[in-house]
Amino acid sequence: MKNFPRPPIGSYPESYEQYIKIVPSDLLMDELNESFFATQSIMLSFNNKFDDFRYAENKWTIKEALLHIADTERVLQYRILCIARGERASLPGFDDNLYAANCKCEERSIDNIIEELSTVRHSSVTLLSSLHPSVWLNEGIVNGKKVNLAAVAYMLCGHEIHHRNVIAERYVSALLQEMKAIKQRPI
């Protein structure tokens, strides 16, 4: 399987850095596979018990967070395809809160969402594997800012890792606190 080098600093908007820097290695294709399995493991460990849990008021449910990962990955796939094919038009941004508000995840099971995320990730790996190395540093315009294909690809991986970390740090700790409080209540 191909692996592609990290994008050079300065070849992408500063806002991408938080995602790019958390990709553990320069073996992007390996990281894409490993990160998905890590996310899937955390979700499966919940045993479908906390799908609609929010760690705080006005925060996404776990299912909304997973669909956000899938939606964002699809948008990033499109950007990768456009940049690889030499698109010169500026690519638009998207409102992730609007997407989350309209995802209807309450009508879906966590297993169904994990299956969708798996399909989306497989599509990302297939797309990236199909690219010729000569397009890896192609540049495009996203939200009016210049970015190269490598940065979008690393952001795709780092974005999922970021949200998995949020789930592990905020959702899991809030769930544990809630369960502890329930156990301490008098019967």
Phi, psi and chi 1 to 4 in degrees:
 res  aa     phi    psi   chi1   chi2   chi3   chi4
   1 MET       -  139.1 -175.2  176.3  -66.7      -
   2 LYS   -67.3  148.5  -67.9 -178.9 -163.0  174.9
   3 ASN  -130.2  144.2  -86.2  -63.0      -      -
   4 PHE  -119.1  143.5  -62.1   99.3      -      -
   5 PRO   -69.9  156.9   23.6  -30.5      -      -
   6 ARG   -60.5  149.2 -122.5  174.1 -117.7  -81.2
   7 PRO   -72.2  147.2   27.1  -34.2      -      -
   8 PRO   -67.1  139.9   -3.8    9.1      -      -
   9 ILE   -58.7  138.2  -68.0  176.6      -      -
  10 GLY    95.7   -6.8      -      -      -      -
  11 SER   -98.3   16.1   64.8      -      -      -
  12 TYR  -157.6  160.4   50.3   84.8      -      -
  13 PRO   -62.2  148.7  -21.8   32.3      -      -
  14 GLU   -56.3  -31.7 -168.7  175.5  -50.1      -
  15 SER   -63.9  -20.1   60.5      -      -      -
  16 TYR   -75.2  -23.8  -77.6   40.3      -      -
  17 GLU   -56.2  -42.2 -178.9   62.6   23.6      -
  18 GLN   -58.8  -30.2   68.0  171.3  -35.5      -
  19 TYR   -85.8  -42.2  -59.4  107.2      -      -
  20 ILE   -64.4  -41.3  -67.2  169.6      -      -
  21 LYS   -70.3  -19.2   73.6  179.9 -179.0 -176.6
  22 ILE   -90.4   -2.0   61.8  174.4      -      -
  23 VAL   -71.9  118.9  176.9      -      -      -
  24 PRO   -61.0  -31.7  -22.2   31.2      -      -
  25 SER  -142.1  175.6   78.8      -      -      -
  26 ASP   -86.4    8.5  -69.4   -8.5      -      -
  27 LEU   -95.7   72.2  -58.5  174.4      -      -
  28 LEU   -54.3  -46.9  178.9   62.8      -      -
  29 MET   -63.1  -38.9  -57.5  -53.8  -80.2      -
  30 ASP   -65.4  -42.2  -65.4  -21.1      -      -
  31 GLU   -64.0  -38.1  -64.0  -62.1  -15.1      -
  32 LEU   -60.2  -43.8  -74.7  166.7      -      -
  33 ASN   -68.8  -47.0  -72.5  -45.4      -      -
  34 GLU   -65.2  -40.1  -70.7  175.5   26.1      -
  35 SER   -66.8  -38.2   67.3      -      -      -
  36 PHE   -62.9  -45.0  171.6   74.0      -      -
  37 PHE   -63.6  -34.6  -70.6  119.8      -      -
  38 ALA   -66.4  -43.5      -      -      -      -
  39 THR   -63.5  -45.8  -62.1      -      -      -
  40 GLN   -59.4  -42.1 -177.5 -177.8   39.2      -
  41 SER   -61.2  -44.2  -66.4      -      -      -
  42 ILE   -61.7  -45.0  -71.3  173.7      -      -
  43 MET   -65.1  -42.8  -66.5  -59.0   98.2      -
  44 LEU   -66.7  -27.8  -66.4  175.2      -      -
  45 SER   -68.0  -19.6   72.2      -      -      -
  46 PHE   -75.1  -14.0  -69.8  158.1      -      -
  47 ASN    53.1   38.8  -65.7  -39.9      -      -
  48 ASN    59.4   23.3  -63.8  -37.8      -      -
  49 LYS   -95.0  -20.9  -68.0 -180.0 -176.7  169.4
  50 PHE  -127.1   26.5  -53.0  107.2      -      -
  51 ASP   -55.7  -37.1  -52.9   -4.9      -      -
  52 ASP  -102.9   15.5  -63.8  -46.6      -      -
  53 PHE   -73.8  138.5  179.2   78.5      -      -
  54 ARG  -117.6  134.2  -61.8  174.1 -165.0  -83.5
  55 TYR   -77.3  -15.0   70.8   85.9      -      -
  56 ALA  -158.8  160.5      -      -      -      -
  57 GLU   -59.0  140.9 -171.3  176.1  -19.4      -
  58 ASN    66.8   14.9  -63.0  -39.7      -      -
  59 LYS   -99.8  158.0  -65.2  -63.2 -178.8 -178.7
  60 TRP   -66.9  151.7  -68.6  -23.5      -      -
  61 THR   -72.1  169.0   65.3      -      -      -
  62 ILE   -60.2  -41.4  -69.8  172.1      -      -
  63 LYS   -64.4  -40.3  -69.8 -166.3  -63.0 -171.7
  64 GLU   -64.3  -38.9  -72.4  170.4  -29.2      -
  65 ALA   -63.1  -41.9      -      -      -      -
  66 LEU   -65.3  -41.9  -71.2  175.4      -      -
  67 LEU   -67.9  -31.1  -77.8  172.1      -      -
  68 HIS   -61.7  -42.4  165.1   70.5      -      -
  69 ILE   -59.5  -46.7  -66.3  168.4      -      -
  70 ALA   -64.6  -45.1      -      -      -      -
  71 ASP   -61.3  -46.7  -73.3  -11.5      -      -
  72 THR   -63.3  -40.9  -58.5      -      -      -
  73 GLU   -62.4  -38.6 -168.3  152.4  -30.8      -
  74 ARG   -64.1  -43.1  -76.1 -175.7  168.6  115.4
  75 VAL   -62.0  -43.5  169.1      -      -      -
  76 LEU   -67.3  -35.3  -64.8  174.9      -      -
  77 GLN   -59.1  -45.2  -73.7  174.2    5.3      -
  78 TYR   -60.8  -43.0  175.8   69.6      -      -
  79 ARG   -63.2  -41.8  -68.8  174.7 -178.7  173.1
  80 ILE   -60.5  -46.8  -70.9  166.6      -      -
  81 LEU   -59.8  -47.9  176.4   66.9      -      -
  82 CYS   -60.3  -47.4  -70.1      -      -      -
  83 ILE   -65.9  -40.1  -65.6  168.8      -      -
  84 ALA   -62.5  -34.4      -      -      -      -
  85 ARG   -90.0    1.8  -58.8  -61.4 -168.3 -108.3
  86 GLY    88.6   19.4      -      -      -      -
  87 GLU   -55.8  134.3  179.4   64.3   63.4      -
  88 ARG  -106.1  -16.5  -66.2  -68.3  168.1 -133.1
  89 ALA   -70.8  148.1      -      -      -      -
  90 SER   -69.7  131.1 -177.9      -      -      -
  91 LEU   -88.2  137.6  -58.2  171.0      -      -
  92 PRO   -78.0  161.4   30.5  -35.8      -      -
  93 GLY   -83.9 -170.9      -      -      -      -
  94 PHE  -149.9  155.6   73.2  105.0      -      -
  95 ASP   -95.8   99.4 -177.9  -18.6      -      -
  96 ASP   -63.5  -29.5   55.6   -7.9      -      -
  97 ASN   -70.0  -36.5  -72.4  -48.8      -      -
  98 LEU   -64.4  -44.0  177.6   66.8      -      -
  99 TYR   -60.3  -45.4  -79.1   42.3      -      -
 100 ALA   -63.3  -39.4      -      -      -      -
 101 ALA   -66.5  -21.6      -      -      -      -
 102 ASN  -112.6   16.4  -70.6  -63.4      -      -
 103 CYS   -85.3  -15.4   71.3      -      -      -
 104 LYS    55.8   36.2  -54.8  -66.1 -177.2 -152.9
 105 CYS   -66.4  -21.7   67.3      -      -      -
 106 GLU   -64.4  -18.1   65.6  -81.1   -3.0      -
 107 GLU   -91.8    3.7  -61.8  172.2   11.0      -
 108 ARG  -123.4  154.0  -62.2  177.3   60.4 -172.1
 109 SER   -86.8  157.7   71.3      -      -      -
 110 ILE   -62.8  -36.4 -166.0   83.1      -      -
 111 ASP   -61.6  -40.2  -68.2  -25.9      -      -
 112 ASN   -65.0  -39.6  177.0  -98.6      -      -
 113 ILE   -68.9  -40.8  -67.0  169.1      -      -
 114 ILE   -62.6  -39.6  -69.0  169.8      -      -
 115 GLU   -62.5  -42.4 -178.8  179.7  -13.3      -
 116 GLU   -62.2  -44.9  178.0  178.8  -15.2      -
 117 LEU   -61.1  -37.8 -168.6   55.6      -      -
 118 SER   -62.9  -43.7  174.7      -      -      -
 119 THR   -64.0  -42.8  -58.9      -      -      -
 120 VAL   -62.6  -43.4  170.6      -      -      -
 121 ARG   -65.4  -41.4  177.5   51.8   53.9   93.1
 122 HIS   -58.7  -40.9  177.4   74.1      -      -
 123 SER   -63.4  -39.5  178.4      -      -      -
 124 SER   -63.2  -46.2  -66.1      -      -      -
 125 VAL   -63.2  -41.9  168.4      -      -      -
 126 THR   -63.1  -45.9  -58.2      -      -      -
 127 LEU   -60.7  -51.0  172.7   62.2      -      -
 128 LEU   -64.1  -37.3  -71.1  167.0      -      -
 129 SER   -65.5  -26.1  -65.1      -      -      -
 130 SER   -81.3  -13.6   74.7      -      -      -
 131 LEU   -76.1  140.9  -62.2  177.4      -      -
 132 HIS   -79.2  139.4 -169.9  -86.5      -      -
 133 PRO   -54.3  -23.7  -24.8   33.1      -      -
 134 SER   -66.7  -18.2   65.2      -      -      -
 135 VAL   -96.0   -3.8  -57.0      -      -      -
 136 TRP   -56.7  -34.5 -168.2 -118.0      -      -
 137 LEU  -104.6   14.2  -65.3  178.7      -      -
 138 ASN   -54.7  146.6  -81.2   12.3      -      -
 139 GLU  -113.2  148.4  -67.0 -177.3  -24.0      -
 140 GLY  -140.6  179.0      -      -      -      -
 141 ILE  -116.0  123.9  -54.6  -65.7      -      -
 142 VAL  -127.0  124.4  175.0      -      -      -
 143 ASN    53.5   36.4  -79.4  -18.8      -      -
 144 GLY    77.3    7.0      -      -      -      -
 145 LYS  -120.8  141.2  -64.1  179.2 -179.2  173.1
 146 LYS   -73.0  136.9 -168.6  172.9    5.8  175.9
 147 VAL  -149.2  148.1   62.8      -      -      -
 148 ASN  -100.5  161.6   74.1   22.5      -      -
 149 LEU   -58.2  -41.5 -170.7  149.7      -      -
 150 ALA   -57.3  -41.3      -      -      -      -
 151 ALA   -64.4  -41.0      -      -      -      -
 152 VAL   -64.7  -40.8  179.8      -      -      -
 153 ALA   -64.9  -44.6      -      -      -      -
 154 TYR   -68.8  -33.9  -88.8   82.5      -      -
 155 MET   -64.0  -39.6 -177.6  177.1  175.9      -
 156 LEU   -54.4  -46.8 -175.5  149.1      -      -
 157 CYS   -70.3  -48.0 -175.2      -      -      -
 158 GLY   -64.3  -32.5      -      -      -      -
 159 HIS   -61.8  -44.9  178.3  -96.4      -      -
 160 GLU   -64.1  -44.2 -179.0 -151.1   -6.9      -
 161 ILE   -59.4  -43.1  -66.7  168.5      -      -
 162 HIS   -56.5  -49.6  164.5   76.5      -      -
 163 HIS   -71.8  -31.7  -77.1  -73.6      -      -
 164 ARG   -63.6  -41.2 -178.5 -179.4   65.9 -119.4
 165 ASN   -62.4  -40.3  -69.2  -17.1      -      -
 166 VAL   -62.2  -44.5  168.4      -      -      -
 167 ILE   -60.8  -46.4  -71.0  167.6      -      -
 168 ALA   -65.8  -41.9      -      -      -      -
 169 GLU   -81.1  -45.8  -66.8  164.6    9.4      -
 170 ARG   -95.0  -48.3  -63.6 -176.4 -170.7  159.3
 171 TYR   -69.0  -48.9  -71.6   81.4      -      -
 172 VAL   -64.6  -44.5  172.1      -      -      -
 173 SER   -65.4  -38.7   66.8      -      -      -
 174 ALA   -65.9  -38.8      -      -      -      -
 175 LEU   -63.0  -43.4  -81.4  166.6      -      -
 176 LEU   -64.3  -40.2  -68.9  173.0      -      -
 177 GLN   -64.9  -40.8  -72.6  177.3   -6.0      -
 178 GLU   -64.4  -42.7 -170.2  172.6  -67.5      -
 179 MET   -66.7  -37.3  -70.5  166.9   60.5      -
 180 LYS   -63.8  -42.4 -175.9  178.3  177.3 -178.4
 181 ALA   -63.7  -38.9      -      -      -      -
 182 ILE   -64.5  -41.8  -71.1  169.7      -      -
 183 LYS   -66.2  -29.0  -74.5 -177.6 -179.3  179.4
 184 GLN   -85.3   -9.5  -68.1  176.9  -14.6      -
 185 ARG   -70.3  139.1  -71.8 -174.0 -166.4  144.7
 186 PRO   -69.7  147.7   14.6  -18.5      -      -
 187 ILE   -91.9      -  -62.2  178.4      -      -
